[in-house]
Protein backbone atom coordinates (compact mmCIF):
# COMPACT_ATOMS: atom_id res chain seq x y z
CA UNK A 1 0.00 0.00 0.00
CA UNK A 2 2.86 2.38 0.77
CA UNK A 3 4.38 1.58 -2.62
CA UNK A 4 1.07 2.57 -4.20
CA UNK A 5 1.26 5.96 -2.49
CA UNK A 6 -1.10 5.43 0.42
CA UNK A 7 -0.67 6.90 3.90
CA UNK A 8 -1.27 3.74 5.91
CA UNK A 9 -2.89 3.55 9.34
CA UNK A 10 -2.93 -0.04 10.59
CA UNK A 11 -4.99 -1.41 13.47
CA UNK A 12 -4.30 -4.23 15.93
CA UNK A 13 -5.92 -5.27 19.20
CA UNK A 14 -2.44 -6.09 20.49
CA UNK A 15 0.41 -3.79 21.42
CA UNK A 16 1.20 -1.40 18.59
CA UNK A 17 4.05 -2.57 16.39
CA UNK A 18 7.10 -0.36 15.79
CA UNK A 19 6.46 2.20 13.08
CA UNK A 20 8.16 1.26 9.82
CA UNK A 21 8.08 2.63 6.29
CA UNK A 22 5.70 5.39 7.29
CA UNK A 23 2.99 3.07 8.66
CA UNK A 24 1.13 4.41 11.70
CA UNK A 25 -0.13 1.72 14.09
CA UNK A 26 -3.21 2.10 16.28
CA UNK A 27 -4.27 -0.19 19.10
CA UNK A 28 -8.01 -0.85 19.15
CA UNK A 29 -10.33 -3.78 19.79
CA UNK A 30 -12.90 -3.51 17.00
CA UNK A 31 -15.25 -5.79 18.94
CA UNK A 32 -15.44 -3.27 21.79
CA UNK A 33 -18.42 -0.86 21.70
CA UNK A 34 -17.39 2.56 20.47
CA UNK A 35 -13.87 1.54 19.40
CA UNK A 36 -14.51 1.82 15.66
CA UNK A 37 -16.23 5.20 15.96
CA UNK A 38 -13.37 6.63 18.04
CA UNK A 39 -10.68 5.31 15.69
CA UNK A 40 -12.35 6.51 12.50
CA UNK A 41 -13.12 9.93 13.95
CA UNK A 42 -9.42 10.34 14.72
CA UNK A 43 -8.04 9.08 11.38
CA UNK A 44 -10.82 9.96 8.90
CA UNK A 45 -9.54 7.59 6.18
CA UNK A 46 -10.55 7.78 2.53
CA UNK A 47 -10.09 4.01 2.02
CA UNK A 48 -10.76 1.05 4.32
CA UNK A 49 -9.22 -2.42 3.90
CA UNK A 50 -10.89 -4.65 6.49
CA UNK A 51 -9.22 -8.00 7.23
CA UNK A 52 -9.95 -8.58 10.92
CA UNK A 53 -11.88 -11.75 11.85
CA UNK A 54 -11.64 -14.83 14.07
CA UNK A 55 -9.51 -17.39 12.21
CA UNK A 56 -8.11 -19.84 14.80
CA UNK A 57 -7.37 -23.15 12.99
CA UNK A 58 -9.73 -25.94 13.91
CA UNK A 59 -12.21 -23.53 15.50
CA UNK A 60 -13.04 -20.81 12.98
CA UNK A 61 -15.54 -22.89 10.98
CA UNK A 62 -18.06 -23.18 13.82
CA UNK A 63 -16.98 -20.48 16.32
CA UNK A 64 -19.73 -18.20 17.71
CA UNK A 65 -17.20 -15.35 17.33
CA UNK A 66 -18.17 -15.28 13.64
CA UNK A 67 -21.52 -13.69 14.51
CA UNK A 68 -19.84 -11.01 16.61
CA UNK A 69 -17.59 -10.12 13.70
CA UNK A 70 -20.55 -9.60 11.37
CA UNK A 71 -21.95 -6.99 13.75
CA UNK A 72 -18.59 -5.33 14.48
CA UNK A 73 -17.58 -5.26 10.82
CA UNK A 74 -20.80 -3.64 9.67
CA UNK A 75 -20.51 -1.05 12.42
CA UNK A 76 -16.94 -0.30 11.28
CA UNK A 77 -18.06 0.18 7.67
CA UNK A 78 -21.03 2.33 8.64
CA UNK A 79 -18.83 4.57 10.79
CA UNK A 80 -16.30 4.76 7.94
CA UNK A 81 -18.96 6.06 5.57
CA UNK A 82 -20.23 8.55 8.17
CA UNK A 83 -16.71 10.00 8.42
CA UNK A 84 -16.61 10.63 4.67
CA UNK A 85 -14.91 7.40 3.57
CA UNK A 86 -14.97 6.81 -0.18
CA UNK A 87 -13.99 3.17 -0.82
CA UNK A 88 -14.29 0.08 1.35
CA UNK A 89 -12.69 -3.29 0.61
CA UNK A 90 -13.58 -6.21 2.89
CA UNK A 91 -11.89 -9.60 2.83
CA UNK A 92 -14.39 -12.29 1.93
CA UNK A 93 -13.74 -16.01 1.64
CA UNK A 94 -13.92 -18.92 -0.76
CA UNK A 95 -16.00 -20.56 1.99
CA UNK A 96 -18.94 -18.44 0.81
CA UNK A 97 -19.34 -20.53 -2.35
CA UNK A 98 -21.22 -23.79 -2.80
CA UNK A 99 -18.23 -26.12 -2.90
CA UNK A 100 -20.18 -28.86 -4.66
CA UNK A 101 -19.53 -26.91 -7.87
CA UNK A 102 -15.74 -27.25 -7.42
CA UNK A 103 -14.79 -24.30 -9.64
CA UNK A 104 -15.82 -20.99 -8.05
CA UNK A 105 -16.56 -18.02 -10.30
CA UNK A 106 -17.84 -14.63 -9.14
CA UNK A 107 -21.47 -14.10 -10.09
CA UNK A 108 -21.86 -17.62 -11.53
CA UNK A 109 -21.16 -20.11 -8.75
CA UNK A 110 -23.92 -19.93 -6.12
CA UNK A 111 -23.03 -18.70 -2.66
CA UNK A 112 -24.50 -21.41 -0.44
CA UNK A 113 -22.01 -21.76 2.43
CA UNK A 114 -22.27 -24.84 4.64
CA UNK A 115 -20.23 -23.51 7.57
CA UNK A 116 -20.90 -20.84 10.18
CA UNK A 117 -17.78 -19.00 9.04
CA UNK A 118 -18.83 -18.98 5.38
CA UNK A 119 -22.41 -18.01 6.24
CA UNK A 120 -21.29 -15.07 8.37
CA UNK A 121 -18.87 -13.85 5.72
CA UNK A 122 -21.60 -13.99 3.11
CA UNK A 123 -24.13 -12.31 5.41
CA UNK A 124 -21.70 -9.40 5.78
CA UNK A 125 -21.25 -9.36 2.00
CA UNK A 126 -24.98 -8.85 1.53
CA UNK A 127 -25.11 -6.14 4.20
CA UNK A 128 -22.20 -4.24 2.66
CA UNK A 129 -23.64 -4.57 -0.86
CA UNK A 130 -27.01 -3.17 0.18
CA UNK A 131 -25.52 -0.42 2.33
CA UNK A 132 -23.03 0.68 -0.34
CA UNK A 133 -25.75 0.96 -2.97
CA UNK A 134 -27.82 3.18 -0.71
CA UNK A 135 -24.87 5.40 0.16
CA UNK A 136 -23.15 5.51 -3.25
CA UNK A 137 -20.12 4.01 -1.49
CA UNK A 138 -17.46 2.38 -3.66
CA UNK A 139 -16.99 -1.20 -2.43
CA UNK A 140 -15.17 -4.40 -3.28
CA UNK A 141 -15.23 -7.86 -1.78
CA UNK A 142 -12.01 -9.83 -2.48
CA UNK A 143 -12.59 -13.51 -1.76
CA UNK A 144 -9.49 -15.26 -0.44
CA UNK A 145 -9.08 -19.03 -0.72
CA UNK A 146 -6.22 -21.03 0.86
CA UNK A 147 -3.07 -19.31 2.11
CA UNK A 148 0.38 -20.30 3.29
CA UNK A 149 3.63 -18.50 3.97
CA UNK A 150 5.78 -16.85 6.65
CA UNK A 151 4.00 -15.94 9.86
CA UNK A 152 1.25 -18.52 9.41
CA UNK A 153 -0.38 -20.12 12.45
CA UNK A 154 1.76 -23.17 13.32
CA UNK A 155 -1.21 -25.56 13.26
CA UNK A 156 -2.22 -24.99 9.65
CA UNK A 157 -1.30 -27.46 6.90
CA UNK A 158 1.89 -26.04 5.38
CA UNK A 159 3.28 -24.69 8.64
CA UNK A 160 2.57 -27.85 10.66
CA UNK A 161 4.17 -30.12 8.05
CA UNK A 162 7.19 -27.85 7.53
CA UNK A 163 7.80 -27.50 11.28
CA UNK A 164 7.58 -31.25 11.87
CA UNK A 165 9.98 -32.06 9.04
CA UNK A 166 12.50 -29.43 10.10
CA UNK A 167 12.39 -30.86 13.63
CA UNK A 168 13.01 -34.38 12.29
CA UNK A 169 9.55 -35.55 13.34
CA UNK A 170 6.87 -37.43 11.38
CA UNK A 171 4.70 -35.10 9.29
CA UNK A 172 1.16 -36.48 9.35
CA UNK A 173 -1.57 -35.50 6.91
CA UNK A 174 -4.73 -36.89 5.35
CA UNK A 175 -4.65 -38.86 2.09
CA UNK A 176 -3.96 -35.60 0.27
CA UNK A 177 -6.11 -36.20 -2.79
CA UNK A 178 -8.14 -33.04 -2.15
CA UNK A 179 -7.55 -30.41 -4.83
CA UNK A 180 -7.32 -26.82 -3.60
CA UNK A 181 -6.29 -23.31 -4.64
CA UNK A 182 -3.29 -22.41 -2.44
CA UNK A 183 -1.40 -19.13 -2.71
CA UNK A 184 1.57 -17.49 -0.98
CA UNK A 185 0.50 -14.82 1.50
CA UNK A 186 2.56 -12.10 -0.22
CA UNK A 187 0.69 -12.71 -3.47
CA UNK A 188 -2.61 -12.47 -1.60
CA UNK A 189 -1.49 -9.21 0.03
CA UNK A 190 -0.55 -7.80 -3.39
CA UNK A 191 -3.95 -8.87 -4.71
CA UNK A 192 -5.80 -7.18 -1.86
CA UNK A 193 -3.88 -3.96 -2.46
CA UNK A 194 -4.67 -4.14 -6.18
CA UNK A 195 -8.40 -4.53 -5.48
CA UNK A 196 -8.42 -1.64 -2.99
CA UNK A 197 -6.58 0.56 -5.48
CA UNK A 198 -8.95 -0.21 -8.38
CA UNK A 199 -12.48 0.87 -9.24
CA UNK A 200 -13.86 -2.68 -9.48
CA UNK A 201 -17.08 -3.24 -7.54
CA UNK A 202 -18.38 -6.34 -5.77
CA UNK A 203 -16.82 -9.77 -5.38
CA UNK A 204 -13.36 -10.49 -6.80
CA UNK A 205 -11.59 -13.81 -6.25
CA UNK A 206 -8.02 -13.27 -5.05
CA UNK A 207 -6.99 -16.75 -6.12
CA UNK A 208 -4.39 -18.44 -8.28
CA UNK A 209 -6.84 -20.35 -10.45
CA UNK A 210 -4.41 -23.28 -10.17
CA UNK A 211 -5.49 -26.74 -9.01
CA UNK A 212 -3.04 -28.32 -6.55
CA UNK A 213 -3.45 -31.50 -4.54
CA UNK A 214 -2.64 -31.40 -0.85
CA UNK A 215 -0.52 -34.47 -1.55
CA UNK A 216 1.69 -32.43 -3.89
CA UNK A 217 2.13 -29.74 -1.26
CA UNK A 218 3.12 -32.20 1.46
CA UNK A 219 5.49 -34.19 -0.76
CA UNK A 220 7.13 -30.98 -1.99
CA UNK A 221 7.75 -29.93 1.61
CA UNK A 222 9.33 -33.33 2.27
CA UNK A 223 11.69 -32.85 -0.65
CA UNK A 224 12.55 -29.23 0.18
CA UNK A 225 13.45 -30.12 3.77
CA UNK A 226 15.40 -33.20 2.73
CA UNK A 227 13.18 -35.45 4.88
CA UNK A 228 10.72 -37.14 2.47
CA UNK A 229 10.83 -40.34 4.54
CA UNK A 230 9.06 -38.53 7.40
CA UNK A 231 5.97 -37.69 5.35
CA UNK A 232 2.98 -39.81 6.44
CA UNK A 233 0.13 -39.38 3.97
CA UNK A 234 -3.11 -40.90 5.22
CA UNK A 235 -2.02 -40.83 8.87
CA UNK A 236 -4.83 -38.38 9.69
CA UNK A 237 -8.49 -38.73 8.70
CA UNK A 238 -9.89 -36.38 6.08
CA UNK A 239 -12.71 -34.10 7.22
CA UNK A 240 -16.16 -35.63 6.86
CA UNK A 241 -17.37 -32.76 4.64
CA UNK A 242 -14.24 -32.59 2.47
CA UNK A 243 -15.02 -32.07 -1.21
CA UNK A 244 -12.62 -33.19 -3.94
CA UNK A 245 -12.13 -29.81 -5.66
CA UNK A 246 -12.14 -26.12 -4.66
CA UNK A 247 -10.49 -23.69 -7.10
CA UNK A 248 -11.21 -20.01 -7.63
CA UNK A 249 -11.52 -18.38 -11.05
CA UNK A 250 -8.88 -15.65 -11.32
CA UNK A 251 -9.79 -13.72 -14.49
CA UNK A 252 -11.51 -10.81 -12.74
CA UNK A 253 -8.50 -10.09 -10.52
CA UNK A 254 -6.09 -10.61 -13.43
CA UNK A 255 -7.94 -7.85 -15.30
CA UNK A 256 -6.67 -5.45 -12.62
CA UNK A 257 -3.09 -6.15 -13.71
CA UNK A 258 -2.39 -8.45 -10.77
CA UNK A 259 -0.96 -11.98 -10.93
CA UNK A 260 0.75 -14.23 -8.37
CA UNK A 261 4.54 -14.03 -8.41
CA UNK A 262 5.24 -17.26 -6.51
CA UNK A 263 4.67 -20.67 -8.05
CA UNK A 264 4.19 -23.53 -5.60
CA UNK A 265 7.86 -24.59 -5.55
CA UNK A 266 9.20 -21.07 -4.91
CA UNK A 267 6.52 -20.23 -2.39
CA UNK A 268 7.01 -23.37 -0.33
CA UNK A 269 10.81 -22.95 -0.46
CA UNK A 270 10.45 -19.40 0.85
CA UNK A 271 8.17 -20.63 3.63
CA UNK A 272 10.51 -23.46 4.64
CA UNK A 273 13.43 -21.01 4.80
CA UNK A 274 11.38 -18.74 7.06
CA UNK A 275 10.47 -21.56 9.44
CA UNK A 276 14.10 -22.71 9.44
CA UNK A 277 15.04 -19.23 10.63
CA UNK A 278 12.59 -19.46 13.53
CA UNK A 279 14.35 -22.49 15.03
C-alpha positions in Angstrom: 0.0 0.0 0.0 2.9 2.4 0.8 4.4 1.6 -2.6 1.1 2.6 -4.2 1.3 6.0 -2.5 -1.1 5.4 0.4 -0.7 6.9 3.9 -1.3 3.7 5.9 -2.9 3.6 9.3 -2.9 0.0 10.6 -5.0 -1.4 13.5 -4.3 -4.2 15.9 -5.9 -5.3 19.2 -2.4 -6.1 20.5 0.4 -3.8 21.4 1.2 -1.4 18.6 4.0 -2.6 16.4 7.1 -0.4 15.8 6.5 2.2 13.1 8.2 1.3 9.8 8.1 2.6 6.3 5.7 5.4 7.3 3.0 3.1 8.7 1.1 4.4 11.7 -0.1 1.7 14.1 -3.2 2.1 16.3 -4.3 -0.2 19.1 -8.0 -0.9 19.2 -10.3 -3.8 19.8 -12.9 -3.5 17.0 -15.3 -5.8 18.9 -15.4 -3.3 21.8 -18.4 -0.9 21.7 -17.4 2.6 20.5 -13.9 1.5 19.4 -14.5 1.8 15.7 -16.2 5.2 16.0 -13.4 6.6 18.0 -10.7 5.3 15.7 -12.3 6.5 12.5 -13.1 9.9 13.9 -9.4 10.3 14.7 -8.0 9.1 11.4 -10.8 10.0 8.9 -9.5 7.6 6.2 -10.5 7.8 2.5 -10.1 4.0 2.0 -10.8 1.1 4.3 -9.2 -2.4 3.9 -10.9 -4.7 6.5 -9.2 -8.0 7.2 -10.0 -8.6 10.9 -11.9 -11.8 11.9 -11.6 -14.8 14.1 -9.5 -17.4 12.2 -8.1 -19.8 14.8 -7.4 -23.1 13.0 -9.7 -25.9 13.9 -12.2 -23.5 15.5 -13.0 -20.8 13.0 -15.5 -22.9 11.0 -18.1 -23.2 13.8 -17.0 -20.5 16.3 -19.7 -18.2 17.7 -17.2 -15.4 17.3 -18.2 -15.3 13.6 -21.5 -13.7 14.5 -19.8 -11.0 16.6 -17.6 -10.1 13.7 -20.5 -9.6 11.4 -22.0 -7.0 13.8 -18.6 -5.3 14.5 -17.6 -5.3 10.8 -20.8 -3.6 9.7 -20.5 -1.0 12.4 -16.9 -0.3 11.3 -18.1 0.2 7.7 -21.0 2.3 8.6 -18.8 4.6 10.8 -16.3 4.8 7.9 -19.0 6.1 5.6 -20.2 8.5 8.2 -16.7 10.0 8.4 -16.6 10.6 4.7 -14.9 7.4 3.6 -15.0 6.8 -0.2 -14.0 3.2 -0.8 -14.3 0.1 1.4 -12.7 -3.3 0.6 -13.6 -6.2 2.9 -11.9 -9.6 2.8 -14.4 -12.3 1.9 -13.7 -16.0 1.6 -13.9 -18.9 -0.8 -16.0 -20.6 2.0 -18.9 -18.4 0.8 -19.3 -20.5 -2.4 -21.2 -23.8 -2.8 -18.2 -26.1 -2.9 -20.2 -28.9 -4.7 -19.5 -26.9 -7.9 -15.7 -27.2 -7.4 -14.8 -24.3 -9.6 -15.8 -21.0 -8.1 -16.6 -18.0 -10.3 -17.8 -14.6 -9.1 -21.5 -14.1 -10.1 -21.9 -17.6 -11.5 -21.2 -20.1 -8.7 -23.9 -19.9 -6.1 -23.0 -18.7 -2.7 -24.5 -21.4 -0.4 -22.0 -21.8 2.4 -22.3 -24.8 4.6 -20.2 -23.5 7.6 -20.9 -20.8 10.2 -17.8 -19.0 9.0 -18.8 -19.0 5.4 -22.4 -18.0 6.2 -21.3 -15.1 8.4 -18.9 -13.8 5.7 -21.6 -14.0 3.1 -24.1 -12.3 5.4 -21.7 -9.4 5.8 -21.3 -9.4 2.0 -25.0 -8.8 1.5 -25.1 -6.1 4.2 -22.2 -4.2 2.7 -23.6 -4.6 -0.9 -27.0 -3.2 0.2 -25.5 -0.4 2.3 -23.0 0.7 -0.3 -25.8 1.0 -3.0 -27.8 3.2 -0.7 -24.9 5.4 0.2 -23.1 5.5 -3.2 -20.1 4.0 -1.5 -17.5 2.4 -3.7 -17.0 -1.2 -2.4 -15.2 -4.4 -3.3 -15.2 -7.9 -1.8 -12.0 -9.8 -2.5 -12.6 -13.5 -1.8 -9.5 -15.3 -0.4 -9.1 -19.0 -0.7 -6.2 -21.0 0.9 -3.1 -19.3 2.1 0.4 -20.3 3.3 3.6 -18.5 4.0 5.8 -16.8 6.7 4.0 -15.9 9.9 1.3 -18.5 9.4 -0.4 -20.1 12.5 1.8 -23.2 13.3 -1.2 -25.6 13.3 -2.2 -25.0 9.6 -1.3 -27.5 6.9 1.9 -26.0 5.4 3.3 -24.7 8.6 2.6 -27.9 10.7 4.2 -30.1 8.1 7.2 -27.9 7.5 7.8 -27.5 11.3 7.6 -31.2 11.9 10.0 -32.1 9.0 12.5 -29.4 10.1 12.4 -30.9 13.6 13.0 -34.4 12.3 9.6 -35.5 13.3 6.9 -37.4 11.4 4.7 -35.1 9.3 1.2 -36.5 9.4 -1.6 -35.5 6.9 -4.7 -36.9 5.4 -4.6 -38.9 2.1 -4.0 -35.6 0.3 -6.1 -36.2 -2.8 -8.1 -33.0 -2.1 -7.6 -30.4 -4.8 -7.3 -26.8 -3.6 -6.3 -23.3 -4.6 -3.3 -22.4 -2.4 -1.4 -19.1 -2.7 1.6 -17.5 -1.0 0.5 -14.8 1.5 2.6 -12.1 -0.2 0.7 -12.7 -3.5 -2.6 -12.5 -1.6 -1.5 -9.2 0.0 -0.5 -7.8 -3.4 -3.9 -8.9 -4.7 -5.8 -7.2 -1.9 -3.9 -4.0 -2.5 -4.7 -4.1 -6.2 -8.4 -4.5 -5.5 -8.4 -1.6 -3.0 -6.6 0.6 -5.5 -8.9 -0.2 -8.4 -12.5 0.9 -9.2 -13.9 -2.7 -9.5 -17.1 -3.2 -7.5 -18.4 -6.3 -5.8 -16.8 -9.8 -5.4 -13.4 -10.5 -6.8 -11.6 -13.8 -6.2 -8.0 -13.3 -5.0 -7.0 -16.7 -6.1 -4.4 -18.4 -8.3 -6.8 -20.4 -10.4 -4.4 -23.3 -10.2 -5.5 -26.7 -9.0 -3.0 -28.3 -6.5 -3.5 -31.5 -4.5 -2.6 -31.4 -0.9 -0.5 -34.5 -1.5 1.7 -32.4 -3.9 2.1 -29.7 -1.3 3.1 -32.2 1.5 5.5 -34.2 -0.8 7.1 -31.0 -2.0 7.7 -29.9 1.6 9.3 -33.3 2.3 11.7 -32.8 -0.7 12.6 -29.2 0.2 13.4 -30.1 3.8 15.4 -33.2 2.7 13.2 -35.5 4.9 10.7 -37.1 2.5 10.8 -40.3 4.5 9.1 -38.5 7.4 6.0 -37.7 5.3 3.0 -39.8 6.4 0.1 -39.4 4.0 -3.1 -40.9 5.2 -2.0 -40.8 8.9 -4.8 -38.4 9.7 -8.5 -38.7 8.7 -9.9 -36.4 6.1 -12.7 -34.1 7.2 -16.2 -35.6 6.9 -17.4 -32.8 4.6 -14.2 -32.6 2.5 -15.0 -32.1 -1.2 -12.6 -33.2 -3.9 -12.1 -29.8 -5.7 -12.1 -26.1 -4.7 -10.5 -23.7 -7.1 -11.2 -20.0 -7.6 -11.5 -18.4 -11.1 -8.9 -15.7 -11.3 -9.8 -13.7 -14.5 -11.5 -10.8 -12.7 -8.5 -10.1 -10.5 -6.1 -10.6 -13.4 -7.9 -7.8 -15.3 -6.7 -5.5 -12.6 -3.1 -6.1 -13.7 -2.4 -8.5 -10.8 -1.0 -12.0 -10.9 0.8 -14.2 -8.4 4.5 -14.0 -8.4 5.2 -17.3 -6.5 4.7 -20.7 -8.0 4.2 -23.5 -5.6 7.9 -24.6 -5.6 9.2 -21.1 -4.9 6.5 -20.2 -2.4 7.0 -23.4 -0.3 10.8 -23.0 -0.5 10.5 -19.4 0.9 8.2 -20.6 3.6 10.5 -23.5 4.6 13.4 -21.0 4.8 11.4 -18.7 7.1 10.5 -21.6 9.4 14.1 -22.7 9.4 15.0 -19.2 10.6 12.6 -19.5 13.5 14.3 -22.5 15.0 
